[in-house]
Amino acid sequence: MKVIKRIGIGLLILILLIAIALAVWEPISVSSVSPPPKKDYEARIVRDNFGVPHIFGKTDADVAYGVAYAHAEDDFKTLQEVTAMTRGRMATLNGVDSAPIDYVAALLDVDGTVKRKYDDLPVDVRAVLDGYASGLNAYAEENPDEVSLSKLFPVNGRDIAAGFVLRSPFFFGLNGPIQALTEGKPLRKEGGPSLSVPIENRTVHPLSEDKIITPVGTDPGENGSNAYAIAPERSSDDKTRLVSNSHQPLRGNVAWYELVVHSEEGWDFAGANFPGSPFPFLGHNKNLGWTNTVNRPDLIDIYKLTLNEKRNAYEYDGEWLPLEKKRIWLKIKYGPFVIPYPQMVYRSVHGPVILNENGGYALRYAGMDQLDMLTQYYRINKAQNFDEWQAAMAGQGVPATNFVYADAKGNIGMFYNAMFPDRAPGFDWRTVLPGDNSKAVWQNTLPFTRVPALINPASGYVMNANNTPYIAAGPGDELNRDTFSPLMGIEDDETNRSMRSIDILERFGKIGEAEIRELKYDTAYVKRGYAKKWLDEIAALDLPIRMKDGGQYIQAQRLLGEWDWDLDGNGPADALALMVLRPANKSHYQRGDKPDPLEILQETVDHLVEHFGKVDPPMLDVLRLRQGDVDLPVDGGNDTIRASTLWDVEEDGRLSVRHGDSFIMFVEWDKAGAVTSRSIQPFGSATTRPDSPHYTDQMQLFVDKKLKPVWFDPAELEKNKASEKLVGSTQR
């Protein structure tokens, strides 16, 4: 008995030692990162009445320091998540749901790209990145109780660059083929002629479990946006107008953060960035501005490798090349423990490789293994005229996204920006390509002069709402499809928002403040396209035959047949239409399988009856904007210009919007070239700080469709400032 007791005590001690080891090994295994070179920084952070930070500095690097510090004051939690993501420690911070992100970071060799390319960045770009990293480090050092993960700080400029490398390709859909290949599902259809490539014998990747393997919010299958530029000759008051209306998650690592920067080195800009970026991605300076919408050209090619029996080599131009492989350890938090989970990542001359039961598949995508997007964003921030802006754009660092441009001189333009692969003819680029033929492996991208662009059209306006670039300025002023090679993979898609935008803009004569507001806050659907076909299918359902008790469903069918095609919240069928149209648009926009209309009608009716007691509750009782204790009604839908794109179904049955209209900015240049702008956020400047007065202070304005001034002029800011502080290494 004593022996058994000793064995039991020994086993208990062993278990305790293992538990302690699992709880503490991860930070021990992490190598400390060297901070940026020691340098004195000083920034002045002035906050206006809505808490928007205006950062002033002698140098651009000083300003970048202040950008990081101010953002950390408002949302240090998300900044830490972004940092953990770039370090491959997202699963250590958030658990198993984040493990696929860490796997993808290793698969894409994010760390290797930074090691190979960082030192080639211009000196001034690296100075800005180091300044931003130093600002994060300073906040973490001053607020150690807020740091969520051991050895997450210090960070340096390379960490900031890594965040760009990881997130950029997911804006044009790289997660789609990665997820399909790891799970053995059909590949998503590309733009243009439809294509579906089945992958037989489904093999589920041990990490996937049908989770979306992408940084949250960067999947173009969910993202949207509207963008408009109006030339002075089309305006009723001779103003040049730019409307930025991005549709992003309202929270998280790709939610917009509003800021204004002023540097004595000439960096003056008002706009918004994502957590982890030292510079705004959209907005304006004194002379010009732009906004973005997600585009979806075919920028990803997939190659089937011919593997040997051991699956450690592949054939390429008649030779056998070794398949590169590397063991990685995913560090996954389970309760108080961090469990090491081994995985292998593979690579060929084509790019990252995924192995499944069907063989090996290599991926090659635009912007692979480059950091030039950092230089491009910084240069367009500082451009002072159209020529400088276009020269910066020609650097082609941003792999994909539409740019809609306007400036003080009255120029407007829509650029279907993408790093188009320079593909050789003779291959079906929309299918899986042969991996053994080097002729199918493109090496370069087309120059910026080949990018579809529409500049100063006769219509006096340009627009994009995540649609084909061939529809951008109205009939008679569009690009000619025949001038662009099919090898570029330019999308043919239309959205309700794009069709509705053209309808409204063509109906207007001169466009002034009233017209641009009517356009931006429109909540209607066009009676054509996928929405019309979908509602016709619901109307054609023979409900009495297919259902035992179809009374409520028949009522819903009748209401939808009488719907006024407007999700303004005033009609009895609006809640029904809101919910049944969502899955139809999802299948249309993501080029997926069409849902069953009867199933969707049943689910919608059952939900409304269960939670609201009837099939026709007021839509504004159903669709809500919620943050903390504030709960407000909001209008618009999944594919309306006033966008409430995605929502969470909460316990009370209401739909809490989590994605859609986010940062909105109206910019105007008058005849003399003077700029003014107004903006709004759905919540406020401090979305993760419930104790902040700016946690919810913009919500009522947002639902009321009002905007607040952007105090871009420092003299005007002085009249409207709420606080001011100096930050920097010289202040500590």
Secondary structure, DSSP 8 states (H G I E B T S, - for coil): -HHHHHHHHHHHHHHHHHHHHHHHHHHHHS------------EEEEEETT--EEEEESSHHHHHHHHHHHHHHHHHHHHHHHHHHHTT-HHHHH-GGGHHHHHHHHHTTHHHHHHHHGGGS-HHHHHHHHHHHHHHHHHHHH-GGG--STT-----HHHHHHHHHHHGGGGGTTHHHHHHHHHT--B---SSS---B---S----TTTTT---SSTT--TTT-EEEEEEE-GGGBTTS-EEEEEEEEEESSSTTS-EEEEEEETTS-EEEEEE-TT-SS-SEEE-SSEEEEEE------EEEEEE-B-TTSSEEEETTEEEE-EEEEEEEEEEETTEEEEEEEEEEE-SSSEEEEETTEEEEEEETTTT--HHHHHHHHHHH--SHHHHHHHHTT--S-B-EEEEEETTS-EEEE--B--B---TTS-TTS-EETT-GGGS---B--GGGS-EEES-TTSEEEESSS-TTSSS-TTSS--GGGS-GGG-------HHHHHHHHHHHH-SSB-HHHHHHHHT--B--SSHHHHHHHHHHHT--HHHH-SS-HHHHHHHHHHHT--SB-SS-STTHHHHHHHHHHHHHHHHTT-----HHHHHHHHHHHHHHHHSSS---HHHHEEEEETTEEEE---BTTSSSBEEEEEE-TTS-EEEEEEEEEEEEEEE-TT--EEEEEE-SS-S-TT-TTSTTSSTTHHHHHTT--EE---SHHHHHHTEEEEEEESGGG-
